[in-house]
Amino acid sequence: MSAMLLNKEKWPDFVEKLAGKTIWAPQGEEAEMRFAPVTEGEAPALEYGNTRVPPKQAVFPQTETMFRFQLGGEELEIPKLEEEAVLLGVRPCDARSMAIVDNLFSWDENDPYYFKHRELLTLVGLTCTEPGLNCFCTSVGGGPASKEGLDLLMTDLGDQYLLEAITEKGEALLKAAGEVLEDAGDEQIKEKERLTEEAAANIKRNVNPDGIPEGLPGLWEDPLWQRVSASCLGCGTCTYLCPTCHCFDIQDEVEGFSARRCRTWDSCMFNEYTMHTSGHNPRPSRRERTRNRINHKYSYYVDKFDVIACVGCGRCINLCPVNIDIVDILRQVKEAL
Protein backbone atom coordinates (compact mmCIF):
# COMPACT_ATOMS: atom_id res chain seq x y z
CA MET A 1 0.00 0.00 0.00
CA SER A 2 1.46 3.34 -1.09
CA ALA A 3 1.23 6.45 1.11
CA MET A 4 1.75 9.97 -0.23
CA LEU A 5 1.23 13.54 0.95
CA LEU A 6 -0.77 16.24 -0.76
CA ASN A 7 -0.28 19.84 0.35
CA LYS A 8 -3.69 21.50 0.46
CA GLU A 9 -2.41 24.42 -1.61
CA LYS A 10 -1.94 21.91 -4.43
CA TRP A 11 -5.48 20.56 -4.15
CA PRO A 12 -6.63 22.20 -7.44
CA ASP A 13 -3.66 20.58 -9.21
CA PHE A 14 -4.64 17.18 -7.81
CA VAL A 15 -8.24 17.57 -8.97
CA GLU A 16 -6.98 18.67 -12.40
CA LYS A 17 -5.19 15.33 -12.71
CA LEU A 18 -8.62 13.66 -12.57
CA ALA A 19 -9.63 15.32 -15.86
CA GLY A 20 -11.67 13.06 -18.09
CA LYS A 21 -13.58 11.56 -15.18
CA THR A 22 -16.86 12.72 -13.65
CA ILE A 23 -16.09 13.85 -10.10
CA TRP A 24 -18.76 13.32 -7.46
CA ALA A 25 -18.14 15.23 -4.22
CA PRO A 26 -20.04 16.73 -1.25
CA GLN A 27 -21.71 20.00 -2.12
CA GLY A 28 -24.25 22.42 -0.68
CA GLU A 29 -24.96 23.92 2.72
CA GLU A 30 -23.94 21.85 5.75
CA ALA A 31 -27.51 20.83 6.65
CA GLU A 32 -28.29 19.88 3.04
CA MET A 33 -24.95 18.38 2.03
CA ARG A 34 -25.12 15.71 -0.67
CA PHE A 35 -22.92 14.16 -3.33
CA ALA A 36 -23.31 15.55 -6.84
CA PRO A 37 -21.17 15.84 -9.98
CA VAL A 38 -18.74 18.74 -9.66
CA THR A 39 -18.86 21.37 -12.38
CA GLU A 40 -16.00 23.68 -13.30
CA GLY A 41 -15.35 26.24 -10.58
CA GLU A 42 -17.07 24.29 -7.80
CA ALA A 43 -15.08 23.10 -4.81
CA PRO A 44 -15.85 19.91 -2.84
CA ALA A 45 -16.99 20.56 0.73
CA LEU A 46 -14.64 18.21 2.57
CA GLU A 47 -14.49 20.10 5.85
CA TYR A 48 -17.98 19.02 6.95
CA GLY A 49 -19.26 15.75 8.39
CA ASN A 50 -21.18 13.10 6.56
CA THR A 51 -23.64 14.14 3.87
CA ARG A 52 -27.38 14.13 4.51
CA VAL A 53 -27.97 11.87 1.48
CA PRO A 54 -25.60 8.91 1.00
CA PRO A 55 -23.63 8.68 -2.27
CA LYS A 56 -25.25 5.37 -3.27
CA GLN A 57 -26.83 7.21 -6.21
CA ALA A 58 -23.45 7.06 -7.96
CA VAL A 59 -23.88 3.28 -8.37
CA PHE A 60 -27.61 2.87 -7.74
CA PRO A 61 -29.41 5.93 -9.20
CA GLN A 62 -32.70 6.92 -7.61
CA THR A 63 -34.27 6.58 -11.07
CA GLU A 64 -32.47 4.63 -13.77
CA THR A 65 -33.52 3.88 -17.34
CA MET A 66 -32.97 0.21 -18.04
CA PHE A 67 -33.91 0.42 -21.71
CA ARG A 68 -36.12 2.30 -24.16
CA PHE A 69 -38.41 0.82 -26.77
CA GLN A 70 -41.06 1.66 -29.36
CA LEU A 71 -44.54 0.29 -28.86
CA GLY A 72 -44.97 -2.50 -31.40
CA GLY A 73 -41.23 -2.53 -32.10
CA GLU A 74 -38.76 -5.32 -31.48
CA GLU A 75 -35.47 -3.53 -30.73
CA LEU A 76 -34.42 -2.21 -27.33
CA GLU A 77 -32.22 0.84 -26.83
CA ILE A 78 -30.02 0.14 -23.81
CA PRO A 79 -28.18 3.14 -22.33
CA LYS A 80 -24.40 2.88 -22.57
CA LEU A 81 -22.29 3.57 -19.50
CA GLU A 82 -18.77 4.48 -20.54
CA GLU A 83 -17.62 7.51 -18.52
CA GLU A 84 -15.35 6.88 -15.55
CA ALA A 85 -16.21 8.59 -12.27
CA VAL A 86 -14.48 9.39 -8.98
CA LEU A 87 -16.38 9.58 -5.70
CA LEU A 88 -14.27 12.12 -3.83
CA GLY A 89 -14.42 12.53 -0.06
CA VAL A 90 -16.71 9.59 0.69
CA ARG A 91 -16.79 8.62 4.35
CA PRO A 92 -15.63 5.10 5.28
CA CYS A 93 -19.13 4.04 6.41
CA ASP A 94 -20.60 4.90 3.00
CA ALA A 95 -17.80 3.14 1.13
CA ARG A 96 -18.29 0.09 3.33
CA SER A 97 -22.01 0.16 2.56
CA MET A 98 -21.25 -0.36 -1.13
CA ALA A 99 -19.12 -3.40 -0.33
CA ILE A 100 -22.04 -4.75 1.70
CA VAL A 101 -24.63 -4.09 -1.02
CA ASP A 102 -22.34 -5.71 -3.61
CA ASN A 103 -23.43 -9.02 -2.05
CA LEU A 104 -27.06 -8.44 -2.94
CA PHE A 105 -26.46 -7.24 -6.49
CA SER A 106 -24.21 -10.26 -7.19
CA TRP A 107 -26.59 -12.79 -5.64
CA ASP A 108 -27.09 -15.66 -8.14
CA GLU A 109 -25.73 -13.42 -10.93
CA ASN A 110 -24.40 -9.89 -11.27
CA ASP A 111 -26.79 -7.02 -11.84
CA PRO A 112 -25.34 -5.52 -15.07
CA TYR A 113 -26.48 -1.96 -14.35
CA TYR A 114 -25.16 -1.78 -10.80
CA PHE A 115 -21.82 -3.41 -11.55
CA LYS A 116 -21.19 -1.29 -14.64
CA HIS A 117 -21.42 1.77 -12.39
CA ARG A 118 -19.12 0.04 -9.87
CA GLU A 119 -16.60 -0.88 -12.56
CA LEU A 120 -16.35 2.73 -13.73
CA LEU A 121 -16.19 4.21 -10.22
CA THR A 122 -13.13 4.96 -8.07
CA LEU A 123 -13.83 5.62 -4.40
CA VAL A 124 -11.61 8.17 -2.65
CA GLY A 125 -12.42 8.13 1.05
CA LEU A 126 -11.93 10.69 3.79
CA THR A 127 -11.12 9.53 7.33
CA CYS A 128 -13.63 10.67 9.96
CA THR A 129 -11.74 12.67 12.59
CA GLU A 130 -14.90 14.14 14.17
CA PRO A 131 -17.67 11.50 14.34
CA GLY A 132 -21.27 12.68 14.37
CA LEU A 133 -23.53 12.66 17.41
CA ASN A 134 -25.32 9.45 16.38
CA CYS A 135 -22.51 7.58 14.65
CA PHE A 136 -22.08 3.97 15.81
CA CYS A 137 -19.95 2.45 13.03
CA THR A 138 -17.64 0.70 15.49
CA SER A 139 -20.59 -1.36 16.76
CA VAL A 140 -21.26 -2.93 13.37
CA GLY A 141 -17.78 -3.74 12.09
CA GLY A 142 -16.66 -0.37 10.75
CA GLY A 143 -14.45 2.46 11.97
CA PRO A 144 -13.45 6.09 11.30
CA ALA A 145 -10.66 4.95 8.95
CA SER A 146 -12.12 1.70 7.60
CA LYS A 147 -10.69 0.88 4.17
CA GLU A 148 -13.39 -1.60 3.14
CA GLY A 149 -14.84 -0.69 -0.24
CA LEU A 150 -12.32 2.12 -0.83
CA ASP A 151 -9.65 2.52 -3.51
CA LEU A 152 -7.86 5.42 -1.82
CA LEU A 153 -8.12 6.86 1.70
CA MET A 154 -7.37 10.49 2.55
CA THR A 155 -6.72 11.75 6.07
CA ASP A 156 -6.74 15.45 6.93
CA LEU A 157 -3.49 16.29 8.76
CA GLY A 158 -4.03 20.04 8.86
CA ASP A 159 -2.03 21.58 6.03
CA GLN A 160 -1.78 18.25 4.19
CA TYR A 161 -3.75 15.19 3.23
CA LEU A 162 -2.25 11.76 3.74
CA LEU A 163 -3.23 9.61 0.74
CA GLU A 164 -3.10 5.82 1.09
CA ALA A 165 -3.72 3.65 -1.97
CA ILE A 166 -5.68 0.47 -1.22
CA THR A 167 -6.41 -1.00 -4.67
CA GLU A 168 -4.98 -0.81 -8.16
CA LYS A 169 -7.44 1.99 -8.93
CA GLY A 170 -6.05 3.94 -5.99
CA GLU A 171 -2.47 3.32 -7.11
CA ALA A 172 -3.43 4.59 -10.56
CA LEU A 173 -4.71 7.87 -9.07
CA LEU A 174 -1.48 8.41 -7.15
CA LYS A 175 0.54 7.67 -10.26
CA ALA A 176 -1.56 10.10 -12.31
CA ALA A 177 -1.04 12.84 -9.71
CA GLY A 178 2.72 12.44 -10.10
CA GLU A 179 4.73 15.49 -9.05
CA VAL A 180 1.76 17.01 -7.21
CA LEU A 181 2.44 14.54 -4.38
CA GLU A 182 5.39 13.85 -2.11
CA ASP A 183 6.36 10.79 -0.11
CA ALA A 184 4.80 10.33 3.32
CA GLY A 185 6.98 9.49 6.32
CA ASP A 186 6.49 7.61 9.56
CA GLU A 187 5.55 10.84 11.32
CA GLN A 188 2.50 11.37 9.12
CA ILE A 189 1.45 7.71 9.40
CA LYS A 190 1.64 7.89 13.21
CA GLU A 191 -0.36 11.13 13.24
CA LYS A 192 -3.06 9.48 11.15
CA GLU A 193 -3.18 6.56 13.59
CA ARG A 194 -3.47 8.97 16.53
CA LEU A 195 -6.34 10.86 14.91
CA THR A 196 -8.11 7.61 14.08
CA GLU A 197 -7.84 6.26 17.62
CA GLU A 198 -9.05 9.58 19.02
CA ALA A 199 -12.03 9.60 16.65
CA ALA A 200 -13.00 6.05 17.58
CA ALA A 201 -12.85 6.97 21.26
CA ASN A 202 -15.19 9.91 20.58
CA ILE A 203 -17.95 7.66 19.24
CA LYS A 204 -20.34 7.75 22.18
CA ARG A 205 -23.19 5.60 20.87
CA ASN A 206 -22.81 1.86 20.77
CA VAL A 207 -24.68 -1.42 20.88
CA ASN A 208 -23.33 -4.96 21.00
CA PRO A 209 -24.95 -6.89 18.12
CA ASP A 210 -23.82 -10.29 19.41
CA GLY A 211 -26.81 -12.63 19.57
CA ILE A 212 -29.17 -10.28 17.73
CA PRO A 213 -29.09 -12.01 14.29
CA GLU A 214 -29.80 -15.41 15.82
CA GLY A 215 -32.31 -14.14 18.36
CA LEU A 216 -34.52 -11.84 16.27
CA PRO A 217 -36.64 -14.64 14.69
CA GLY A 218 -37.67 -15.70 18.19
CA LEU A 219 -39.10 -12.23 18.89
CA TRP A 220 -41.61 -12.37 16.03
CA GLU A 221 -44.65 -11.67 18.21
CA ASP A 222 -42.89 -9.69 20.92
CA PRO A 223 -44.71 -6.52 22.15
CA LEU A 224 -41.59 -4.45 21.47
CA TRP A 225 -42.53 -4.11 17.78
CA GLN A 226 -45.79 -2.38 18.62
CA ARG A 227 -43.96 -0.17 21.08
CA VAL A 228 -41.08 0.95 18.84
CA SER A 229 -43.31 1.51 15.79
CA ALA A 230 -46.10 3.42 17.52
CA SER A 231 -44.90 6.85 16.39
CA CYS A 232 -43.73 5.84 12.88
CA LEU A 233 -45.24 7.86 10.03
CA GLY A 234 -44.31 5.41 7.29
CA CYS A 235 -42.54 8.22 5.41
CA GLY A 236 -39.60 6.07 4.27
CA THR A 237 -36.94 8.62 5.31
CA CYS A 238 -34.98 5.94 7.18
CA THR A 239 -34.71 3.77 4.08
CA TYR A 240 -34.22 6.44 1.42
CA LEU A 241 -31.34 7.94 3.42
CA CYS A 242 -29.82 4.59 4.37
CA PRO A 243 -26.66 3.75 2.38
CA THR A 244 -27.38 0.00 2.45
CA CYS A 245 -31.10 0.05 1.60
CA HIS A 246 -31.52 -1.20 -1.95
CA CYS A 247 -35.21 -1.91 -2.60
CA PHE A 248 -36.50 -0.77 -5.98
CA ASP A 249 -39.61 -0.90 -8.14
CA ILE A 250 -39.67 -1.39 -11.93
CA GLN A 251 -42.17 0.45 -14.11
CA ASP A 252 -42.83 1.14 -17.78
CA GLU A 253 -43.45 4.79 -18.69
CA VAL A 254 -45.13 5.56 -22.00
CA GLU A 255 -45.11 8.80 -24.01
CA GLY A 256 -46.92 8.44 -27.31
CA PHE A 257 -45.41 5.43 -29.05
CA SER A 258 -42.14 5.65 -27.16
CA ALA A 259 -41.59 4.06 -23.77
CA ARG A 260 -38.92 3.27 -21.26
CA ARG A 261 -38.51 0.70 -18.52
CA CYS A 262 -36.98 2.20 -15.40
CA ARG A 263 -36.28 1.25 -11.85
CA THR A 264 -36.68 3.62 -8.93
CA TRP A 265 -35.93 3.45 -5.24
CA ASP A 266 -38.70 1.95 -3.14
CA SER A 267 -39.16 1.47 0.61
CA CYS A 268 -40.32 -1.46 2.71
CA MET A 269 -41.79 1.13 5.07
CA PHE A 270 -44.48 2.08 2.53
CA ASN A 271 -47.91 0.51 2.99
CA GLU A 272 -48.20 -0.46 -0.69
CA TYR A 273 -44.74 -2.08 -0.85
CA THR A 274 -46.09 -5.56 -0.06
CA MET A 275 -49.63 -5.07 -1.36
CA HIS A 276 -50.75 -8.09 -3.41
CA THR A 277 -52.92 -7.86 -6.51
CA SER A 278 -55.61 -9.67 -4.52
CA GLY A 279 -55.67 -6.80 -2.04
CA HIS A 280 -54.03 -8.82 0.72
CA ASN A 281 -51.08 -7.19 2.48
CA PRO A 282 -48.87 -9.42 4.67
CA ARG A 283 -47.45 -6.30 6.36
CA PRO A 284 -50.59 -4.28 6.96
CA SER A 285 -49.36 -2.02 9.75
CA ARG A 286 -46.29 -0.10 10.89
CA ARG A 287 -45.62 -2.87 13.41
CA GLU A 288 -44.95 -5.48 10.71
CA ARG A 289 -43.01 -3.07 8.54
CA THR A 290 -40.72 -1.93 11.36
CA ARG A 291 -40.17 -5.54 12.38
CA ASN A 292 -39.23 -6.42 8.81
CA ARG A 293 -36.78 -3.51 8.52
CA ILE A 294 -34.86 -4.50 11.66
CA ASN A 295 -34.98 -8.22 10.84
CA HIS A 296 -33.78 -7.61 7.29
CA LYS A 297 -30.74 -5.58 8.36
CA TYR A 298 -29.78 -7.53 11.45
CA SER A 299 -30.94 -11.09 10.73
CA TYR A 300 -31.98 -11.96 7.17
CA TYR A 301 -29.00 -10.24 5.53
CA VAL A 302 -26.62 -11.75 8.08
CA ASP A 303 -28.04 -15.21 7.43
CA LYS A 304 -27.66 -14.78 3.66
CA PHE A 305 -24.38 -12.86 3.38
CA ASP A 306 -22.75 -13.08 6.82
CA VAL A 307 -22.66 -9.30 7.33
CA ILE A 308 -24.99 -6.81 9.05
CA ALA A 309 -26.71 -4.53 6.50
CA CYS A 310 -26.10 -1.43 8.58
CA VAL A 311 -22.94 0.68 8.77
CA GLY A 312 -23.84 2.84 11.77
CA CYS A 313 -23.89 6.15 9.89
CA GLY A 314 -26.71 7.48 12.10
CA ARG A 315 -28.72 9.10 9.30
CA CYS A 316 -31.95 7.27 10.16
CA ILE A 317 -31.65 8.61 13.72
CA ASN A 318 -30.66 12.15 12.77
CA LEU A 319 -33.40 12.66 10.21
CA CYS A 320 -36.39 10.67 11.46
CA PRO A 321 -39.19 13.25 11.87
CA VAL A 322 -40.49 11.48 15.00
CA ASN A 323 -37.08 10.63 16.54
CA ILE A 324 -37.18 6.85 16.17
CA ASP A 325 -33.74 5.59 17.17
CA ILE A 326 -32.38 2.32 15.74
CA VAL A 327 -29.76 2.05 18.50
CA ASP A 328 -32.53 2.25 21.09
CA ILE A 329 -34.53 -0.40 19.18
CA LEU A 330 -31.51 -2.72 19.15
CA ARG A 331 -31.00 -2.22 22.88
CA GLN A 332 -34.64 -3.17 23.45
CA VAL A 333 -34.08 -6.24 21.29
CA LYS A 334 -31.13 -7.18 23.47
CA GLU A 335 -33.26 -6.75 26.59
CA ALA A 336 -36.06 -8.86 25.12
CA LEU A 337 -33.56 -11.61 24.30
JOGIRA-V43125 format. One record per residue. N is the residue number from 0. RES is the residue in three letters. BURIAL is 1 if it has 9 or more other ideal C-beta (glycine too) atoms within 8 Angstrom, else 0. Layout:
n={N & N}
res={RES & RES}
burial={BURIAL & BURIAL}
This chain:
n={0 & 1 & 2 & 3 & 4 & 5 & 6 & 7 & 8 & 9 & 10 & 11 & 12 & 13 & 14 & 15 & 16 & 17 & 18 & 19 & 20 & 21 & 22 & 23 & 24 & 25 & 26 & 27 & 28 & 29 & 30 & 31 & 32 & 33 & 34 & 35 & 36 & 37 & 38 & 39 & 40 & 41 & 42 & 43 & 44 & 45 & 46 & 47 & 48 & 49 & 50 & 51 & 52 & 53 & 54 & 55 & 56 & 57 & 58 & 59 & 60 & 61 & 62 & 63 & 64 & 65 & 66 & 67 & 68 & 69 & 70 & 71 & 72 & 73 & 74 & 75 & 76 & 77 & 78 & 79 & 80 & 81 & 82 & 83 & 84 & 85 & 86 & 87 & 88 & 89 & 90 & 91 & 92 & 93 & 94 & 95 & 96 & 97 & 98 & 99 & 100 & 101 & 102 & 103 & 104 & 105 & 106 & 107 & 108 & 109 & 110 & 111 & 112 & 113 & 114 & 115 & 116 & 117 & 118 & 119 & 120 & 121 & 122 & 123 & 124 & 125 & 126 & 127 & 128 & 129 & 130 & 131 & 132 & 133 & 134 & 135 & 136 & 137 & 138 & 139 & 140 & 141 & 142 & 143 & 144 & 145 & 146 & 147 & 148 & 149 & 150 & 151 & 152 & 153 & 154 & 155 & 156 & 157 & 158 & 159 & 160 & 161 & 162 & 163 & 164 & 165 & 166 & 167 & 168 & 169 & 170 & 171 & 172 & 173 & 174 & 175 & 176 & 177 & 178 & 179 & 180 & 181 & 182 & 183 & 184 & 185 & 186 & 187 & 188 & 189 & 190 & 191 & 192 & 193 & 194 & 195 & 196 & 197 & 198 & 199 & 200 & 201 & 202 & 203 & 204 & 205 & 206 & 207 & 208 & 209 & 210 & 211 & 212 & 213 & 214 & 215 & 216 & 217 & 218 & 219 & 220 & 221 & 222 & 223 & 224 & 225 & 226 & 227 & 228 & 229 & 230 & 231 & 232 & 233 & 234 & 235 & 236 & 237 & 238 & 239 & 240 & 241 & 242 & 243 & 244 & 245 & 246 & 247 & 248 & 249 & 250 & 251 & 252 & 253 & 254 & 255 & 256 & 257 & 258 & 259 & 260 & 261 & 262 & 263 & 264 & 265 & 266 & 267 & 268 & 269 & 270 & 271 & 272 & 273 & 274 & 275 & 276 & 277 & 278 & 279 & 280 & 281 & 282 & 283 & 284 & 285 & 286 & 287 & 288 & 289 & 290 & 291 & 292 & 293 & 294 & 295 & 296 & 297 & 298 & 299 & 300 & 301 & 302 & 303 & 304 & 305 & 306 & 307 & 308 & 309 & 310 & 311 & 312 & 313 & 314 & 315 & 316 & 317 & 318 & 319 & 320 & 321 & 322 & 323 & 324 & 325 & 326 & 327 & 328 & 329 & 330 & 331 & 332 & 333 & 334 & 335 & 336}
res={MET & SER & ALA & MET & LEU & LEU & ASN & LYS & GLU & LYS & TRP & PRO & ASP & PHE & VAL & GLU & LYS & LEU & ALA & GLY & LYS & THR & ILE & TRP & ALA & PRO & GLN & GLY & GLU & GLU & ALA & GLU & MET & ARG & PHE & ALA & PRO & VAL & THR & GLU & GLY & GLU & ALA & PRO & ALA & LEU & GLU & TYR & GLY & ASN & THR & ARG & VAL & PRO & PRO & LYS & GLN & ALA & VAL & PHE & PRO & GLN & THR & GLU & THR & MET & PHE & ARG & PHE & GLN & LEU & GLY & GLY & GLU & GLU & LEU & GLU & ILE & PRO & LYS & LEU & GLU & GLU & GLU & ALA & VAL & LEU & LEU & GLY & VAL & ARG & PRO & CYS & ASP & ALA & ARG & SER & MET & ALA & ILE & VAL & ASP & ASN & LEU & PHE & SER & TRP & ASP & GLU & ASN & ASP & PRO & TYR & TYR & PHE & LYS & HIS & ARG & GLU & LEU & LEU & THR & LEU & VAL & GLY & LEU & THR & CYS & THR & GLU & PRO & GLY & LEU & ASN & CYS & PHE & CYS & THR & SER & VAL & GLY & GLY & GLY & PRO & ALA & SER & LYS & GLU & GLY & LEU & ASP & LEU & LEU & MET & THR & ASP & LEU & GLY & ASP & GLN & TYR & LEU & LEU & GLU & ALA & ILE & THR & GLU & LYS & GLY & GLU & ALA & LEU & LEU & LYS & ALA & ALA & GLY & GLU & VAL & LEU & GLU & ASP & ALA & GLY & ASP & GLU & GLN & ILE & LYS & GLU & LYS & GLU & ARG & LEU & THR & GLU & GLU & ALA & ALA & ALA & ASN & ILE & LYS & ARG & ASN & VAL & ASN & PRO & ASP & GLY & ILE & PRO & GLU & GLY & LEU & PRO & GLY & LEU & TRP & GLU & ASP & PRO & LEU & TRP & GLN & ARG & VAL & SER & ALA & SER & CYS & LEU & GLY & CYS & GLY & THR & CYS & THR & TYR & LEU & CYS & PRO & THR & CYS & HIS & CYS & PHE & ASP & ILE & GLN & ASP & GLU & VAL & GLU & GLY & PHE & SER & ALA & ARG & ARG & CYS & ARG & THR & TRP & ASP & SER & CYS & MET & PHE & ASN & GLU & TYR & THR & MET & HIS & THR & SER & GLY & HIS & ASN & PRO & ARG & PRO & SER & ARG & ARG & GLU & ARG & THR & ARG & ASN & ARG & ILE & ASN & HIS & LYS & TYR & SER & TYR & TYR & VAL & ASP & LYS & PHE & ASP & VAL & ILE & ALA & CYS & VAL & GLY & CYS & GLY & ARG & CYS & ILE & ASN & LEU & CYS & PRO & VAL & ASN & ILE & ASP & ILE & VAL & ASP & ILE & LEU & ARG & GLN & VAL & LYS & GLU & ALA & LEU}
burial={0 & 0 & 1 & 1 & 1 & 1 & 0 & 0 & 0 & 1 & 1 & 0 & 0 & 1 & 1 & 0 & 1 & 1 & 0 & 0 & 1 & 0 & 1 & 1 & 1 & 1 & 1 & 1 & 0 & 0 & 0 & 0 & 1 & 1 & 1 & 0 & 0 & 1 & 0 & 0 & 0 & 0 & 0 & 1 & 1 & 1 & 0 & 0 & 0 & 1 & 1 & 1 & 0 & 1 & 1 & 1 & 1 & 1 & 1 & 1 & 0 & 0 & 0 & 1 & 1 & 1 & 1 & 1 & 1 & 0 & 0 & 0 & 0 & 0 & 0 & 0 & 0 & 0 & 0 & 0 & 0 & 0 & 0 & 1 & 1 & 1 & 1 & 1 & 1 & 1 & 1 & 1 & 1 & 1 & 1 & 1 & 1 & 1 & 1 & 1 & 1 & 1 & 1 & 1 & 1 & 1 & 0 & 0 & 0 & 0 & 0 & 0 & 1 & 1 & 1 & 1 & 1 & 1 & 0 & 1 & 1 & 1 & 1 & 1 & 1 & 1 & 1 & 1 & 1 & 0 & 1 & 1 & 0 & 1 & 1 & 1 & 1 & 1 & 1 & 1 & 0 & 1 & 1 & 1 & 1 & 1 & 1 & 1 & 1 & 1 & 1 & 1 & 1 & 1 & 1 & 1 & 1 & 0 & 0 & 1 & 1 & 1 & 1 & 1 & 1 & 1 & 1 & 0 & 1 & 1 & 1 & 1 & 1 & 1 & 0 & 0 & 1 & 0 & 0 & 1 & 1 & 0 & 0 & 1 & 0 & 0 & 0 & 1 & 1 & 0 & 1 & 1 & 0 & 0 & 1 & 1 & 0 & 1 & 1 & 1 & 0 & 0 & 1 & 0 & 1 & 1 & 1 & 0 & 1 & 0 & 0 & 1 & 1 & 0 & 1 & 1 & 0 & 0 & 1 & 0 & 0 & 0 & 0 & 1 & 1 & 0 & 0 & 1 & 1 & 0 & 0 & 1 & 0 & 1 & 0 & 1 & 1 & 1 & 1 & 1 & 1 & 1 & 1 & 1 & 1 & 0 & 1 & 1 & 0 & 0 & 0 & 0 & 0 & 0 & 0 & 0 & 0 & 1 & 1 & 1 & 1 & 1 & 1 & 1 & 1 & 1 & 1 & 1 & 1 & 1 & 0 & 0 & 1 & 0 & 0 & 0 & 0 & 0 & 0 & 0 & 1 & 0 & 1 & 0 & 0 & 1 & 1 & 1 & 1 & 1 & 1 & 1 & 1 & 1 & 1 & 1 & 1 & 1 & 1 & 0 & 1 & 1 & 0 & 0 & 1 & 0 & 1 & 1 & 1 & 1 & 1 & 1 & 1 & 1 & 1 & 1 & 1 & 1 & 1 & 1 & 0 & 0 & 0 & 1 & 1 & 1 & 1 & 0 & 1 & 1 & 1 & 1 & 1 & 1 & 0 & 0 & 1}
